[in-house]
């Protein structure tokens, strides 16, 4: 449960930074990927999508992930 809360907070932080931090937005200009962070047993996972200078986070593992 703690890991899930931490990964949720990470997604929120990344998403807010992508909206309001100009330097972070500049770094996202060339980024187009999906990153999955999950436990070894695969029970908990979060996917972070970096696309069009935005970050979206959602629970679960994405099949289209470019990095795990």
N, C-alpha and C positions, 0 to 999 in steps of 0.2 A: 504494500500500500504506500509506503514511503517513497519507493522508487517511482511509482506512477505519479505521485504528487510532484516530485522533482522534475520528471520529464514534462509534465503539464506546465510547470512554471518556466521551464526552459523554452518551450514553444511560445508561451506568452511573451517572454522577454525578447525572443528573436523577432516575433511579429511586431511588437511595439517599436523595437529598434529599427526595423525595416521601414516603418511609417514615419518616425520622427527624427531619426539620426541621419544627417546628410552624408557623413563619411561612411557609415555602414551601407547606406543605399548605393553609394558609388562603388563599393566593393561587390555589391550584388548585381551590377550591370551585366557582367559576363558569366554569371552563374546560372545554370539550368540543370538541377539535379534533384534527386530524392535520396534522403538518408534515413536509414532505419536503425534505431537503437533498441536492442532487445536483450533479454536475459538469456543465459545459456540454454535453459530448458524451454525457451520460447513462450512462456506463459504471459509475459508482459512485453509489449512493444509499442513504440511510437514512431510515426513517420513524419519527417520534416521535408516539405516541398519548397524548394527555392526556385522561383520562376518570376520573370517580369518584375524584378526588384521587390518582390513580396515573399513572405514566408508564411506557409500554412502548416499547421501541426494537427495531426489527428491520431487517435489511438489505433493500434493494430499495425501489422506489417504489410507493406505494399509489395505487390509482385513486380512492380516496375522500378524497384529501388536500384540506384546506381552505386550505392555503398552501404555496407552493413557494419 
